[in-house]
Amino acid sequence: MTERIIPVGPLGPLGPSDTPRAPDIPGVPDVPDAQDVPDESADGDRLPPPRFALGRQTWKEIAHLLANLPISILGFVYVVTLVSTGAGLAVTAIGLPLLAGGLRGTRLLGRMERARARKLLGVRIDEPSPMPVRGTGFFPWLWSSLRDPVAWRTVLYDFIRLPWGIVTFTVTLTSLFLLWPVLPFLARGLTNVDRAMVRGLLSPSDELERRIAELESDRGVVVDTAAADLRRIERDLHDGAQARLVNLAMGLGLAKEKILEGQADETVAAMVDEAHGEVKLALQELRDLARGIHPAVLTDRGLDAALSSVASRCTVPVKVTADLPTRPAAAIEGIAYFTVSELLQNVSKHSGARSASVDVWRTDERLLIQVQDDGRGGAALDGGTGMAGLADRLGAVDGLFVIDSPPGGPTTITAELPWRDRGDGQG
C-alpha cells in the first residue's frame, strides 16, 4: 500500500495553492516562489519585470547573452566568407551562383536566430515569405536570390553581431561573479538591444512582402481571366454569329445562282426570306456578344442604367437601387456590372427565388454592391456557380466578396471594390 502524505496547517489540510512559505526575515529580499513568477508572454511584450532575485526569464536572458559570442562568430565567419568569396569570384562563371547559394543559406541562419529569440527572449516574429522566383530556370532563380531582401538583412545582422556578441558575453560573464545584485537589470537591458536587432533586421517587412505576394497572385488571376474571356469570345463567335453568317452566305449564293438562271420564283423568295432571318439572328448574337464584352449602356449612361438593363432580363422581379453621386473608374464599373450580371444569372438559374434586389452605393473610397434574393439559399464559393471566379476577379483589384446564404435562404452577397475616380473627365 502506498501512503500519501498531506501537509496540514493550523486550519486543516492544505490545498495545492496553500503551500507553506518561508517566514519573512528582516533585511533579506523576498524571493518569489516559482508559481509567483509570471511566465514569459507569447508575444514578448509583457515579460516579467527584472528583480534582484534571478527568476526563470532572467536565466533565459543570461543564457541568450552567453550564447551570443559563439553564434555571432559562426554567423560572422559565414557572411564574411560568403561575401569575400562571391565578390572575388564574381568575374568568373561560379562567382554569382556561389553568392546566390550562400544568400539562400543566410535564410537558415535567420530562422535559427528567430527561433532562439522566441525560446529565450519571448520575441514572437513571423517567418518571412518564401523567396519569390519570377519565372522558371536558372537565371530567374539566380536573379531572385541576389535581390532577396530577407537574405541581405540577415547578412547585415550577422556582420554587426560579432562586436556585440563579444560585449554581451564579457559583460554577462563578469557580472555573474562581480555584479550579481544588478545582473537581472543588466541582462534585461542588454537583451532589449538584442530584441530590437531581431525585430529590426530579421522580421519580415510584412506589408511589402505580403503586397508583393498579393500582386503576384492577382496578376496571375487577371491573366487567366483575360485568357478565359478571349476563349469565350472566340467560341461565341465561332459557334454563333460566324456559323449564321456562313449559312447566310451559302443561302444568298444559291439565290443568286437561281436569279442568274432566270428562276426568280417562290423558291428564291423563300431563300431570301430565310437569309433575312439569319441576318437578324446574327445581329442579335453580335449585340449579345458586344454586351458581354462591354455594354454600350454602361459607357453612355453609367452603372445605374446598366444594372437596370441587366435586371430587366432576369427571370424574377429585381429592384435596383443605386446611390452613386459620381462615377467610379471605367474598369471598376465594368467589374461591378459583370459581377451583378453573373449574380442575377445565378438567381435566375439556381435560386428558385420569387424576388431579388440590387443595392449599389459608395462608402468613403469603396464601392459596395449587395445582391439579395428570397430563394432556397445554400450558395457557396465551391458550389459550381461561378462564385469562386467572381471572388478571384474582385480580389485581383483589392476587392472583397462575402456570401451569406444559409440553407433555406435568404441569400445576401456583398461585393466591395475600390472606388478609383474616373480619369477621363466623366462623372
Residue, then its C-alpha position, 0 to 999 in steps of 0.5 A: m500500500t502506498e501512503r500519501i502524505i498531506p501537509v496540514g496547517p493550523l486550519g486543516p489540510l492544505g490545498p495545492s495553492d496553500t503551500p507553506r512559505a518561508p517566514d519573512i526575515p528582516g533585511v533579506p529580499d523576498v524571493p518569489d516562489a516559482q508559481d509567483v513568477p509570471d511566465e514569459s508572454a507569447d508575444g514578448d511584450r509583457l515579460p516579467p519585470p527584472r528583480f534582484a532575485l534571478g527568476r526563470q526569464t532572467w536565466k533565459e536572458i543570461a543564457h541568450l547573452l552567453a550564447n551570443l559570442p559563439i553564434s555571432i562568430l559562426g554567423f560572422v565567419y559565414v557572411v564574411t566568407l560568403v561575401s569575400t568569396g562571391a565578390g572575388l569570384a564574381v568575374t568568373a562563371i561560379g562567382l554569382p551562383l556561389l553568392a546566390g547559394g550562400l544568400r539562400g543559406t543566410r535564410l537558415l541562419g535567420r530562422m535559427e536566430r528567430a527561433r532562439a529569440r522566441k525560446l529565450l527572449g519571448v520575441r514572437i516574429d513571423e517567418p518571412s515569405p518564401m523567396p519569390v522566383r519570377g519565372t522558371g530556370f536558372f537565371p530567374w532563380l539566380w536573379s531572385s536570390l541576389r535581390d532577396p531582401v530577407a537574405w541581405r538583412t540577415v547578412l547585415y545582422d550577422f556582420i554587426r553581431l560579432p562586436w556585440g556578441i563579444v560585449t554581451f558575453t564579457v559583460t554577462l560573464t563578469s557580472l555573474f561573479l562581480l555584479w550579481p545584485v544588478l545582473p537581472f537589470l543588466a541582462r534585461g537591458l542588454t537583451n532589449v538591444d538584442r530584441a530590437m536587432v531581431r525585430g529590426l533586421l530579421s522580421p519580415s517587412d510584412e506589408l511589402e512582402r505580403r503586397i508583393a505576394e498579393l500582386e503576384s497572385d492577382r496578376g496571375v488571376v487577371v491573366d487567366t481571366a483575360a485568357a478565359d474571356l478571349r476563349r469565350i469570345e472566340r467560341d461565341l463567335h465561332d459557334g454563333a454569329q460566324a456559323r449564321l453568317v456562313n449559312l447566310a452566305m451559302g443561302l444568298g449564293l444559291a439565290k443568286e445562282k437561281i436569279l442568274e438562271g432566270q428562276a426568280d420564283e417562290t423558291v428564291a423568295a423563300m431563300v431570301d426570306e430565310a437569309h433575312g432571318e439569319v441576318k437578324l439572328a446574327l445581329q442579335e448574337l453580335r449585340d449579345l456578344a458586344r454586351g458581354i464584352h462591354p455594354a454600350v449602356l454602361t459607357d453612355r449612361g453609367l452603372d445605374a442604367a446598366l444594372s437596370s438593363v441587366a435586371s430587366r432580363c432576369t427571370v424574377p422581379v429585381k429592384v435596383t437601387a443605386d446611390l452613386p453621386t459620381r462615377p467610379a473608374a471605367a474598369i471598376e464599373g465594368i467589374a461591378y456590372f459583370t459581377v451583378s450580371e453573373l449574380l442575377q444569372n445565378v438567381s435566375k438559374h439556381s435560386g428558385a427565388r420569387s424576388a431579388s434586389v440590387d443595392v449599389w452605393r459608395t462608402d468613403e473610397r469603396l464601392l459596395i454592391q449587395v445582391q439579395d434574393d428570397g430563394r432556397g439559399g445554400a450558395a457557396l464559393d465551391g458550389g459550381t456557380g461561378m462564385a469562386g471566379l467572381a471572388d478571384r476577379l474582385g480580389a485581383v483589384d483589392g476587392l472583397f466578396v462575402i456570401d451569406s446564404p444559409p440553407g433555406g435562404p435568404t441569400t445576401i452577397t456583398a461585393e466591395l471594390p475600390w472606388r478609383d475616380r474616373g480619369d477621363g473627365q466623366g462623372 
